[in-house]
Amino acid sequence: MKTNRSQMAVMNIDKSEEIVGGWATPRIPQVGIYKLLVKKRRDGKMEWAHFIQRDNGLKEMVSRGELENQQQLDDLLEITHRNLKKFFGVELQAAEYEVRTLDGKKASDIKH
């Protein structure tokens, strides 16, 4: 049985959409790594997804939302940063993110 990668993805990026950024924490003991991804859609609005990635790679507690503008993104980042610091003592940092095509190839490996 072939795996449908678009159903496994935390966020799908369609043509003419762009990745705004990716952020993550260091590993939190007994929790995993908290990650936040944001993309900009064709209509100019942004979508975000945040989740916990467990040590075994499982992604849990996935939440999604929509942002109207840069100020809302700045607010989301500030609130997320503050809460992670308060509850876990870690800071949200800009991070690398993995982009794959539907056939499983890393987007960075594709020749343009």
C-alpha positions in Angstrom: 0.0 0.0 0.0 1.4 3.3 -1.1 1.5 6.2 1.5 -0.2 9.4 0.5 2.4 12.0 1.6 -0.1 14.9 1.4 -2.1 13.3 4.1 1.0 12.8 6.3 2.1 16.3 5.9 1.7 18.9 8.7 1.3 21.6 6.0 1.0 21.4 2.2 2.5 24.1 0.0 0.7 24.7 -3.3 2.2 26.4 -6.3 2.5 30.2 -5.9 2.4 29.8 -2.1 5.6 30.6 -0.1 7.0 29.5 3.2 7.2 32.4 5.6 9.3 30.6 8.2 9.8 27.7 10.5 10.6 27.8 14.2 11.5 25.1 16.8 12.6 24.6 20.3 15.5 22.5 21.5 14.4 19.0 22.7 12.1 19.2 25.8 12.6 16.2 28.0 9.6 13.8 28.1 7.9 16.0 25.5 9.9 16.3 22.3 10.4 19.3 20.0 7.8 22.0 19.6 7.6 23.2 16.0 5.8 26.1 14.2 5.5 26.5 10.5 3.9 29.4 8.6 3.1 29.8 4.9 1.7 32.7 2.8 -1.2 31.8 0.5 -2.1 33.2 -2.9 -4.7 35.5 -1.3 -2.0 37.1 0.9 -3.2 35.6 4.2 -0.9 33.3 6.2 -1.6 29.8 7.6 0.2 28.4 10.5 0.6 24.9 12.0 2.2 24.0 15.3 2.9 20.6 16.7 5.0 18.5 19.0 7.5 16.1 17.3 8.2 13.2 19.6 11.6 11.5 19.8 10.3 8.6 17.6 9.3 11.1 14.9 5.5 11.0 15.6 3.8 14.4 15.2 1.2 15.1 17.9 -1.1 17.9 19.0 -1.2 19.5 15.6 -3.1 22.8 15.6 -3.7 25.1 12.7 -4.8 28.7 12.2 -4.9 31.7 9.9 -3.3 35.1 10.1 -4.4 38.2 8.3 -1.1 40.2 8.5 2.5 40.5 9.8 1.4 42.0 13.1 -0.7 38.9 13.8 2.3 36.7 13.0 4.5 38.8 15.3 1.9 38.4 18.1 1.7 34.6 17.5 5.5 34.3 17.8 5.7 36.5 20.9 2.9 34.6 22.7 4.3 31.2 21.7 7.8 32.2 22.8 6.6 33.6 26.1 4.5 30.5 26.9 7.3 28.0 26.0 9.8 29.9 28.2 7.3 30.0 31.1 6.2 26.4 31.0 9.3 24.6 29.6 12.2 27.0 30.0 13.1 26.9 26.3 13.1 29.4 23.6 11.6 29.3 20.1 14.3 29.7 17.5 14.3 30.0 13.7 14.8 26.5 12.3 15.4 24.5 9.2 12.3 22.8 7.9 11.9 19.8 5.7 10.1 20.2 2.4 9.3 17.1 0.4 7.4 16.6 -2.9 4.5 14.2 -3.0 6.8 11.4 -4.3 9.0 11.8 -1.2 12.0 13.7 -2.7 13.5 16.5 -0.7 12.6 19.7 -2.4 16.3 20.9 -2.0 17.4 17.9 -4.0 15.3 18.8 -7.1 17.2 20.3 -9.9 15.4 23.4 -11.4 
